Amino acid sequence: MTVIIFLIVLAVLIFSHELGHFLVAKFFKLRVDEFGLGFPPRLFSRVKGETRYSLNLIPLGGFVSIFGENNTDEVLAESEQKREMFNQPKLVQAAVLVAGIVANLLLAWLLISVALSMGVPAAASDVPYGLTISTPRLMVTSVLAHSPAEAAGLKPGDKIVSLAASRDVVLTSPDVEITQNFIAAHTGKVLTITYTRGESQTLLKSTTTPVKGLVGDRAAIGIGLDLVGQASAPWPKNLIIGASLTLNVIKTSGISLLQVFWNVVFHGGSILSEVVGPIGLAGLVGDARTLGLSYLLFFVAFISVNLALFNLIPFPALDGGRLLFLLIEKIKGSRISPRVANAANLAGFTLLILFMILVTYHDLTRIF
């Protein structure tokens, strides 16, 4: 199920990005030769009008093939030149390139807004943006590695219903402080924790024993706790709040991306420790799914923002690299040699594929 959901998420992200390129190219009456989901070889294709729509075997990307985007020296008839990508004004070319990035940001806004209408987990003590919070529950926010809680199978997102030290000593309305005191008061004794996981209301039970030395001098089982409820907003207020949250995600993700490159370039850090590939991402999508649909939508929105920012990097084969070429052409007043541009884009694409393979291998080493 995790693999299926991940492939659906990947398809939605890729489709929205390429749809942005496609719609803006069509708006400016450019000729679009193919709209492809995935990379060749083709599994299925259909021609409608002048455009071929294809589903391809390798699901790790997509493409929109626009007439003239490869910048050749071919001499074309005047009627064909009007619909060629590289014969358009620089602003038109830039609009087509930026459209995919904008589409991913708009998708993030939509997903966050839908999630807000459904209700998303939020700390009851700090409800942002004037959201309404309901049904606050005690939630596990973190689990310490090699702790009694981890051994008991507790996971972040679990909602604690009750704790029992015996049949007669039961805590049935837990909050953060009362629960911490209850655990600390039963050092070395077996506690039974009743909880729910994800959207399921099925009661689960685990036993664990508080020990000292995990957090200061008090006995603990190694979990972080917070009172979490469902924060929501009705239409159309959720669209306004969703836009604000999307801008905040763009800001924090952009800063994080810059910090990664700064650490790698100036401090000799390993970029492999900062990123995940398809396998690692699939695992994270699976974790988000267990917490509920609204949480999954928020996480997909976060991925969509990061995909947009990644595509802005001025590296050949990425939209940012093509935008950089446009800027160079604008400054120098003439086109970059087609051979140079195409060779740079091919080299960039090859390096990106090799990097993806390396990151995927690193994901596997984390698992095994």
C-alpha positions as CSV (number, residue, x, y, z in Angstrom):
1,M,0.0,0.0,0.0
2,T,2.9,2.4,0.8
3,V,4.4,1.8,-2.6
4,I,1.1,2.3,-4.4
5,I,0.4,5.6,-2.5
6,F,4.0,6.8,-3.2
7,L,3.6,6.1,-6.9
8,I,0.3,8.1,-6.9
9,V,2.0,10.9,-5.0
10,L,4.9,10.9,-7.4
11,A,2.5,10.9,-10.4
12,V,0.5,13.9,-9.0
13,L,3.7,15.9,-8.4
14,I,5.1,15.2,-11.8
15,F,1.8,15.7,-13.6
16,S,1.2,19.1,-11.9
17,H,4.7,20.3,-12.8
18,E,4.5,19.3,-16.4
19,L,0.9,20.5,-16.7
20,G,2.2,24.0,-15.8
21,H,4.7,23.9,-18.7
22,F,2.0,22.4,-21.0
23,L,-0.7,25.0,-20.3
24,V,1.5,28.0,-20.6
25,A,3.1,26.7,-23.8
26,K,-0.4,26.2,-25.2
27,F,-1.5,29.6,-24.0
28,F,1.3,31.2,-26.1
29,K,0.3,28.9,-29.0
30,L,3.6,27.0,-29.0
31,R,3.6,23.6,-30.6
32,V,3.7,20.8,-28.0
33,D,4.8,17.6,-29.5
34,E,4.5,15.3,-26.5
35,F,3.3,15.3,-22.9
36,G,4.9,12.4,-21.1
37,L,4.4,11.0,-17.6
38,G,7.5,9.0,-16.7
39,F,10.6,8.5,-18.9
40,P,10.8,6.3,-22.0
41,P,10.3,3.6,-23.2
42,R,6.7,4.2,-23.8
43,L,4.0,1.9,-22.3
44,F,1.1,3.6,-23.8
45,S,0.5,6.7,-26.0
46,R,-2.3,8.5,-27.8
47,V,-2.2,11.4,-30.3
48,K,-4.8,14.1,-29.9
49,G,-4.5,17.0,-32.2
50,E,-0.8,17.8,-32.7
51,T,0.3,16.4,-29.3
52,R,1.1,12.9,-28.2
53,Y,0.2,12.0,-24.7
54,S,2.3,9.1,-23.3
55,L,2.7,6.9,-20.2
56,N,6.3,5.7,-19.9
57,L,8.0,2.9,-18.0
58,I,10.4,4.8,-15.6
59,P,8.1,6.6,-13.1
60,L,10.8,9.0,-11.8
61,G,10.0,12.1,-13.9
62,G,8.1,13.4,-16.8
63,F,8.5,15.8,-19.7
64,V,6.8,18.2,-22.1
65,S,8.4,18.2,-25.5
66,I,7.9,21.7,-26.9
67,F,8.8,22.4,-30.6
68,G,12.2,24.2,-30.8
69,E,13.2,23.9,-27.1
70,N,16.4,22.0,-28.0
71,N,17.8,25.1,-29.7
72,T,18.9,23.8,-33.1
73,D,20.4,25.5,-36.1
74,E,17.7,24.2,-38.4
75,V,16.2,26.8,-40.8
76,L,12.4,26.8,-40.5
77,A,9.6,28.3,-42.5
78,E,8.2,31.5,-41.1
79,S,4.9,29.8,-40.1
80,E,6.9,27.2,-38.1
81,Q,9.2,29.8,-36.5
82,K,6.1,31.5,-34.9
83,R,5.5,28.4,-32.9
84,E,9.1,27.5,-32.0
85,M,10.2,27.9,-28.4
86,F,13.5,29.6,-29.0
87,N,12.0,32.1,-31.5
88,Q,9.7,33.5,-28.7
89,P,10.6,36.6,-26.6
90,K,12.7,35.9,-23.6
91,L,9.8,36.7,-21.3
92,V,7.6,34.1,-23.0
93,Q,10.3,31.4,-22.8
94,A,10.8,32.3,-19.1
95,A,7.1,32.0,-18.4
96,V,7.0,28.5,-19.9
97,L,9.9,27.4,-17.8
98,V,8.7,29.0,-14.6
99,A,5.2,27.6,-15.1
100,G,6.1,24.1,-13.8
101,I,7.6,25.6,-10.6
102,V,4.5,27.8,-10.1
103,A,2.2,24.8,-10.6
104,N,4.0,22.9,-7.8
105,L,3.5,25.8,-5.5
106,L,-0.1,26.1,-6.4
107,L,-0.6,22.4,-5.8
108,A,1.0,22.8,-2.3
109,W,-1.4,25.7,-1.6
110,L,-4.4,23.5,-2.7
111,L,-3.3,20.5,-0.7
112,I,-2.7,22.5,2.5
113,S,-6.0,24.3,2.1
114,V,-7.9,21.0,1.7
115,A,-6.0,19.5,4.7
116,L,-7.1,22.6,6.8
117,S,-10.7,22.0,5.8
118,M,-10.4,18.4,7.0
119,G,-8.5,19.2,10.2
120,V,-4.8,18.8,10.8
121,P,-2.9,17.9,14.0
122,A,-1.9,21.0,16.0
123,A,-0.7,21.6,19.6
124,A,-3.6,22.8,21.7
125,S,-1.4,25.2,23.5
126,D,-0.2,27.0,20.4
127,V,-2.9,27.2,17.7
128,P,-1.6,29.3,14.7
129,Y,-3.4,31.6,12.3
130,G,-6.6,31.7,14.3
131,L,-7.5,28.1,13.5
132,T,-10.2,26.4,15.5
133,I,-9.0,23.3,17.4
134,S,-11.2,20.4,18.6
135,T,-10.9,17.1,20.4
136,P,-7.5,17.6,22.0
137,R,-5.7,14.3,22.8
138,L,-2.4,13.4,24.4
139,M,-0.1,12.5,21.5
140,V,3.4,11.0,21.4
141,T,5.5,13.5,19.5
142,S,8.8,11.7,19.7
143,V,10.3,8.4,20.8
144,L,13.8,8.2,22.2
145,A,16.0,5.6,20.5
146,H,16.8,2.5,22.6
147,S,14.2,3.5,25.2
148,P,11.5,1.5,27.0
149,A,8.9,3.3,24.8
150,E,10.7,2.2,21.6
151,A,10.9,-1.4,22.9
152,A,7.2,-1.3,23.7
153,G,6.4,-0.3,20.1
154,L,5.2,3.3,20.7
155,K,5.6,5.6,17.7
156,P,5.2,9.4,17.1
157,G,1.6,10.1,16.4
158,D,0.2,7.6,18.8
159,K,-2.7,9.0,20.9
160,I,-2.6,7.9,24.6
161,V,-6.0,7.0,26.0
162,S,-4.9,5.7,29.5
163,L,-2.1,4.5,31.6
164,A,-2.4,1.8,34.3
165,A,-0.1,0.6,37.0
166,S,-2.6,-2.0,38.2
167,R,-6.3,-2.7,38.0
168,D,-7.0,0.0,40.6
169,V,-4.4,2.6,39.6
170,V,-5.4,4.0,36.3
171,L,-4.9,7.4,34.7
172,T,-7.9,7.9,32.3
173,S,-7.7,11.6,31.4
174,P,-4.1,12.2,30.7
175,D,-2.5,15.5,30.0
176,V,1.3,16.2,29.6
177,E,2.2,17.1,33.2
178,I,-0.1,14.6,34.9
179,T,1.2,11.8,32.6
180,Q,4.8,12.7,33.3
181,N,4.2,12.7,37.0
182,F,2.3,9.4,36.8
183,I,5.2,7.7,34.9
184,A,7.8,9.2,37.3
185,A,5.9,7.9,40.3
186,H,6.1,4.3,39.1
187,T,9.8,3.7,38.7
188,G,10.6,0.1,37.9
189,K,6.9,-0.9,37.7
190,V,5.2,-2.3,34.7
191,L,2.8,0.2,33.1
192,T,0.1,-0.7,30.6
193,I,-0.4,2.1,28.0
194,T,-3.6,2.1,26.0
195,Y,-3.5,4.1,22.8
196,T,-4.8,4.5,19.2
197,R,-2.7,4.9,16.0
198,G,-3.5,6.9,12.9
199,E,-7.1,7.4,12.1
200,S,-8.1,4.0,13.5
201,Q,-10.1,4.1,16.8
202,T,-9.0,0.5,17.6
203,L,-7.5,0.4,21.1
204,L,-3.9,-0.9,21.2
205,K,-2.0,-1.8,24.4
206,S,1.7,-2.0,25.3
207,T,3.6,-2.6,28.5
208,T,6.7,-0.7,29.5
209,T,8.7,0.1,32.6
210,P,9.9,3.6,33.6
211,V,13.6,3.9,34.2
212,K,15.9,6.7,35.5
213,G,18.7,8.2,33.5
214,L,16.8,9.0,30.3
215,V,15.7,12.5,31.2
216,G,17.4,14.0,34.3
217,D,16.8,12.3,37.6
218,R,13.1,11.5,37.0
219,A,11.9,8.1,35.8
220,A,10.7,8.1,32.2
221,I,10.0,5.8,29.3
222,G,11.5,8.0,26.6
223,I,8.6,9.8,24.9
224,G,7.9,13.4,24.1
225,L,4.3,14.4,24.7
226,D,1.9,17.2,23.7
227,L,-1.8,17.9,23.8
228,V,-2.8,17.8,20.2
229,G,-6.1,18.4,18.6
230,Q,-7.6,18.9,15.1
231,A,-7.0,22.4,13.8
232,S,-9.4,23.4,11.0
233,A,-10.8,26.3,9.1
234,P,-13.9,26.5,6.9
235,W,-14.0,27.5,3.2
236,P,-12.9,30.0,2.0
237,K,-10.9,31.0,5.2
238,N,-8.8,27.9,4.7
239,L,-7.6,29.2,1.4
240,I,-6.3,32.4,3.0
241,I,-4.6,30.5,5.9
242,G,-3.4,27.9,3.4
243,A,-1.7,30.6,1.3
244,S,0.1,32.0,4.5
245,L,1.2,28.5,5.5
246,T,2.4,27.8,2.0
247,L,4.5,30.9,2.0
248,N,6.0,29.9,5.4
249,V,6.9,26.4,4.0
250,I,8.5,28.1,1.0
251,K,10.6,30.3,3.3
252,T,11.7,27.6,5.7
253,S,12.4,25.1,2.9
254,G,14.4,27.7,0.9
255,I,16.5,28.5,4.0
256,S,17.1,24.8,4.6
257,L,18.1,24.2,1.0
258,L,20.6,27.1,1.2
259,Q,22.0,25.7,4.5
260,V,22.6,22.3,2.9
261,F,24.6,23.8,0.0
262,W,26.5,26.1,2.4
263,N,27.4,23.2,4.6
264,V,28.5,21.1,1.7
265,V,30.5,23.8,-0.1
266,F,32.1,25.6,2.8
267,H,32.2,23.0,5.6
268,G,32.9,19.8,3.7
269,G,29.6,18.2,4.7
270,S,28.1,15.2,2.9
271,I,25.1,16.0,0.8
272,L,24.0,12.3,1.0
273,S,23.3,12.8,4.7
274,E,21.0,15.7,4.0
275,V,18.8,14.2,1.2
276,V,16.7,11.1,0.6
277,G,16.0,9.4,-2.7
278,P,12.8,7.6,-3.9
279,I,13.1,4.7,-1.5
280,G,13.6,7.0,1.5
281,L,10.8,9.3,0.3
282,A,8.5,6.3,-0.1
283,G,9.1,5.4,3.6
284,L,8.4,8.9,4.7
285,V,5.1,8.9,2.7
286,G,4.2,5.7,4.4
287,D,4.8,7.1,7.8
288,A,2.7,10.2,7.0
289,R,-0.1,7.9,5.7
290,T,-0.3,6.2,9.1
291,L,-1.0,9.5,10.8
292,G,-4.1,10.3,8.6
293,L,-5.1,11.7,5.2
294,S,-4.7,15.4,6.2
295,Y,-1.2,14.8,7.5
296,L,-0.3,13.0,4.2
297,L,-1.7,16.0,2.2
298,F,0.5,18.3,4.3
299,F,3.5,16.2,3.7
300,V,2.9,16.0,-0.1
301,A,2.5,19.8,-0.1
302,F,5.9,20.0,1.6
303,I,7.4,17.7,-1.1
304,S,5.8,19.8,-3.9
305,V,7.4,23.0,-2.5
306,N,10.8,21.3,-2.3
307,L,10.4,20.0,-5.8
308,A,9.7,23.5,-7.0
309,L,12.7,25.0,-5.2
310,F,15.0,22.2,-6.4
311,N,14.0,23.0,-10.0
312,L,15.0,26.6,-9.5
313,I,18.6,25.6,-8.9
314,P,20.7,27.0,-11.8
315,F,21.9,23.6,-12.9
316,P,21.8,22.4,-16.5
317,A,18.7,20.2,-17.3
318,L,16.7,21.8,-14.5
319,D,14.3,24.7,-15.1
320,G,16.7,27.0,-13.2
321,G,19.6,26.0,-15.5
322,R,17.5,26.9,-18.6
323,L,16.5,30.2,-17.0
324,L,20.2,30.9,-16.5
325,F,20.8,30.3,-20.2
326,L,18.0,32.7,-21.0
327,L,19.6,35.3,-18.8
328,I,23.0,34.8,-20.4
329,E,21.5,35.2,-23.8
330,K,19.7,38.4,-22.8
331,I,23.0,39.9,-21.4
332,K,25.1,38.9,-24.4
333,G,22.4,39.8,-26.9
334,S,22.7,36.5,-28.9
335,R,21.8,32.9,-28.6
336,I,24.1,30.4,-26.9
337,S,25.5,27.9,-29.4
338,P,23.0,25.0,-29.7
339,R,25.7,22.5,-29.4
340,V,26.9,24.0,-26.1
341,A,23.4,24.4,-24.7
342,N,22.4,20.9,-25.6
343,A,25.6,19.3,-24.4
344,A,25.3,21.1,-21.1
345,N,21.7,20.0,-20.6
346,L,22.6,16.4,-21.5
347,A,25.6,16.4,-19.1
348,G,23.4,17.9,-16.4
349,F,20.7,15.3,-16.9
350,T,23.2,12.5,-16.8
351,L,24.7,13.8,-13.6
352,L,21.2,14.1,-12.0
353,I,20.5,10.5,-12.9
354,L,23.8,9.3,-11.5
355,F,23.1,11.4,-8.3
356,M,19.7,9.8,-8.0
357,I,21.2,6.3,-8.3
358,L,23.8,7.2,-5.6
359,V,21.2,8.6,-3.3
360,T,19.0,5.5,-3.8
361,Y,22.0,3.3,-2.9
362,H,22.5,5.4,0.2
363,D,18.8,4.9,1.1
364,L,19.3,1.2,0.8
365,T,22.4,1.2,3.1
366,R,20.2,3.1,5.7
367,I,17.6,0.3,5.6
368,F,20.0,-2.7,5.5
